[in-house]
Amino acid sequence: MATEPNRTEPNRTEPNRTEPNRTEIIHDLENNFTQNKILQLKSLFPEAFCEEQIDWEKLKLILGADNLAHQNERYQLNWAGKTDAYRTLQAPTFNTLSPCRAESVDFDGTRNLFIEAENLEALKILQKAYAGSVKMIYIDPPYNTGSDSFIYPDKFSETREEYARRVGDKDADGYLKRDGVFQGAWRKNPRENGHYHSNWLSMMLPRLHLARTLLRDDGVIFISIDDNEQAQLKLLCDEVFGAENFVGQFPWRKRTAKSDVPFGVSADYEFILAYAKSTEFVASVEGKERRYFETDDFPNRPWRIHDLTKQTKASERPNSFFTLKDPKTGKEYPANPLRTWAVTQDTFQEYYDAGKIVFPDDYDFLNISNPVMRYFKDDDMAKAGEKFGRIAVSTKLPENVGMSLNGTKEITDLFDGKLFDFPKPSSLISFFLNTLHDDQALILDFFSGSGTTAHAVMQLNAKDGGNRRYICVQLPEETDEKSEARKAGFATIAEIAKERIRCAGAAVSGSLKDGQRVDTGFKVFKLSESSFKQWRQPENGADLEKQLRLAIDSVAEHAIPENMVYELMLRLGCKLTSPVEYKNGVYWVTDEDTGKRIALLLEAANQALIDEVIAAAPAKVVVLDKWFDGNDALKSNTVLQMKDAGIVFECV
């Protein structure tokens, strides 16, 4: 539909029209965790809300008095600082993630991510775009050993200026840094500290809550831990994920026994706790191939046999305690009073007529002495569906998952030196990846360390032709000055991880067969200040004047268009791997999940460009408000044009 360039219609009233709100996306920088939880509660109990507020007394009535424990008599995990830990969870983040092409591999083609950032900040930033998207999380957090471990010193209440002072200045590329190379990012948590366990729990709580939001409904998290915090972690996960979603605890043998140990007992095992997001998660592994027989009496219907008895006594199943008689031979087979038949007297004939009961004289090659049950392969396949051939996962890990020495050898072979202490072997992560039975899964590791999870994902994709993707998050923790890593030129753990992924990716690519392709690239993103100025409650007249200047131009002085593109993608709910195309002054983003196109006008806005964008019929258009400065007619006309075209329009 043609539109007049200067159409403003100032007197036109439209009941559904909303004025362009340039602060909408800026305010979305604040974390929505609490609001999302309130909305979930409202969807479950709308009657407990009055004037958009929670009526706690009514909620108590709905739940019933029997469900309410006395405040001093409830079973729970508590510690000094728990309330502050929840404040940390709910506190907004004023930062974003900015691309770093120079350190990436195949930036425009890959769907893997490496995020160099404090993981609490990163998890908050990812909440909107990645909520409900991750199939599996694996983390290997600090073990809180007291002598050589560190915890993240999360601040529970601080202003943006205080935060900026804490994280340090920006580097030359605009990314946030801490004391040069994040030297002060972690601090020791000695056993002598009166809040030794409390500090560790306060560090873990907000990260686990944020991680849970990112999981799919059929997702799962695996957490490596040792004896120092295993008991506390189990209780914390019961609280965060729900005790009913406890999947299991896997003992992992990390080493062979040592002799010089306390109490003369060598702690050779660590543990991997597994929690599901919900009961939709079901694990499985490839089972041994069942033996099926093919016989002339059942052409094209392979079958197998199974025990016809059940572990029940005659007193428990009297209807199954009877003598089976072979209709062909008349031979009788009495029931065992301690282990009755799996069929009853009433159902025996039905099963026999269907060919599901086999007697010893039916087939000489079976060499059986008692009747057995027959299962047909087509019935097995129909019942199991895509899980056919797979079995339940045992918490006893197979020996081929390796030990710490295997992880050390793996990274030593890549770098010709030991640059990282106690890395997990990629075979251990691969085992858990295989339990998903999902070769398209998105995998997250926000304590990435040396990048073992990324390595495992690429290796497994090469092995089975899968297309799994990963997100690895690692703090740029400074390497020890005397370490082999520092001598090799690696200033931070994040640098080791990125180089490990590059080397592992090259090795995987070199092992591929003709025609096989594996995504061995990764996009690097780093923590940076938002490209948009933040509104803060003014404390005085000077502050008010400063904040009002945001109405003129909300874009920060350091902002560059590409950084704004990815920040807006996150705020709009688009994944960082969504395709981005720059054409005629417009950034076109294609949402990876929905396929919808979004136009970002970040460098200019005029009538000709707006008409061109509308003609392309995107789902949404975002324009910097400053491009309308002094041209109210163009702005009003754009609003009406977008509405007539059915396009969602936002100014920032």
BELBEL-V340317 format. One record per backbone hydrogen bond with DSSP energy under -0.5 kcal/mol. NH is the residue of the N-H (numbers start at 1). CO is the residue of the C=O. If there is no record, write none. Layout:
[[NH,CO] [NH,CO]]
This chain:
[[7,4] [12,9] [17,14] [22,20] [24,21] [26,22] [27,23] [28,24] [29,26] [30,27] [36,32] [37,33] [38,34] [39,35] [40,36] [41,37] [42,38] [43,39] [44,40] [45,41] [48,45] [49,46] [50,53] [53,50] [55,48] [56,54] [59,55] [60,56] [61,57] [62,58] [63,59] [64,60] [67,64] [68,65] [69,67] [73,70] [76,74] [78,76] [82,79] [85,81] [86,82] [87,83] [88,84] [89,85] [90,86] [91,87] [93,29] [96,528] [98,526] [100,524] [103,100] [104,101] [105,522] [109,106] [110,106] [113,470] [114,523] [115,472] [116,114] [116,525] [117,115] [117,474] [122,118] [123,119] [124,120] [125,121] [126,122] [127,123] [127,124] [130,126] [131,127] [132,213] [133,130] [133,214] [134,214] [135,442] [136,442] [137,220] [138,444] [139,222] [151,187] [153,185] [154,152] [163,159] [164,160] [165,161] [166,162] [167,163] [168,164] [171,175] [174,171] [176,527] [177,169] [179,177] [181,179] [182,178] [183,178] [185,182] [187,151] [189,149] [193,190] [196,193] [199,195] [200,196] [201,197] [202,198] [203,199] [204,200] [205,201] [206,202] [207,203] [208,204] [209,205] [210,206] [211,207] [212,208] [213,209] [214,210] [215,211] [215,212] [216,134] [219,216] [220,135] [221,275] [222,137] [223,273] [224,139] [225,271] [229,226] [230,226] [233,229] [234,230] [235,231] [236,232] [237,233] [238,234] [239,235] [240,236] [241,237] [242,237] [242,238] [245,242] [246,243] [247,245] [247,274] [248,274] [250,272] [251,249] [251,395] [252,270] [253,251] [254,252] [254,268] [255,268] [261,259] [264,261] [265,262] [267,265] [268,266] [270,252] [271,225] [272,250] [273,223] [273,271] [274,248] [275,221] [276,245] [277,219] [280,217] [281,278] [284,435] [285,391] [287,389] [292,290] [293,303] [298,295] [299,296] [301,298] [303,293] [304,375] [306,373] [308,371] [310,340] [312,310] [314,337] [316,313] [317,313] [320,317] [321,318] [322,320] [324,322] [324,333] [326,331] [327,325] [330,326] [333,324] [336,339] [337,335] [339,336] [340,312] [341,320] [342,308] [345,319] [348,344] [351,347] [352,348] [353,349] [354,350] [355,352] [356,351] [358,372] [362,359] [363,359] [366,363] [367,363] [367,364] [372,358] [373,306] [374,356] [375,304] [377,302] [380,376] [381,377] [382,378] [383,379] [384,380] [385,381] [387,384] [388,385] [390,387] [391,285] [397,251] [397,395] [401,398] [402,399] [404,254] [406,403] [407,403] [408,404] [409,405] [410,406] [411,407] [412,408] [413,409] [414,410] [415,411] [416,412] [417,412] [419,417] [428,425] [429,425] [430,426] [431,427] [432,428] [433,429] [434,430] [435,431] [436,433] [437,434] [441,438] [443,441] [443,469] [444,136] [445,471] [448,473] [451,448] [452,448] [455,451] [456,452] [457,453] [458,454] [459,455] [460,456] [461,457] [462,458] [463,459] [464,460] [465,461] [467,439] [469,441] [471,443] [472,113] [473,445] [474,115] [477,475] [478,182] [479,491] [483,480] [487,483] [488,484] [489,486] [490,485] [491,489] [493,477] [496,492] [497,493] [498,494] [499,495] [500,496] [501,497] [502,498] [503,499] [504,500] [505,501] [506,502] [507,503] [508,504] [509,505] [510,506] [511,507] [511,508] [512,509] [516,513] [520,518] [522,105] [523,112] [525,114] [525,523] [526,98] [527,116] [528,96] [529,174] [530,94] [533,554] [544,540] [545,541] [546,542] [547,543] [548,544] [549,545] [550,547] [551,548] [552,549] [553,549] [556,531] [559,556] [564,560] [565,561] [566,562] [567,563] [568,564] [569,565] [570,566] [571,567] [572,568] [573,570] [574,569] [578,575] [579,590] [581,588] [583,581] [583,586] [586,583] [587,600] [588,581] [588,586] [589,587] [589,598] [590,579] [591,589] [591,596] [595,591] [598,589] [599,620] [600,587] [600,598] [601,599] [601,622] [602,600] [603,585] [610,606] [611,607] [612,608] [613,609] [614,610] [615,611] [616,612] [616,613] [617,614] [618,613] [619,597] [620,597] [621,648] [622,599] [623,650] [624,601] [627,624] [628,625] [629,626] [631,628] [635,631] [636,632] [637,633] [638,634] [639,635] [640,636] [641,637] [642,638] [643,639] [644,640] [645,641] [646,643] [647,642] [648,619] [650,621] [652,623]]
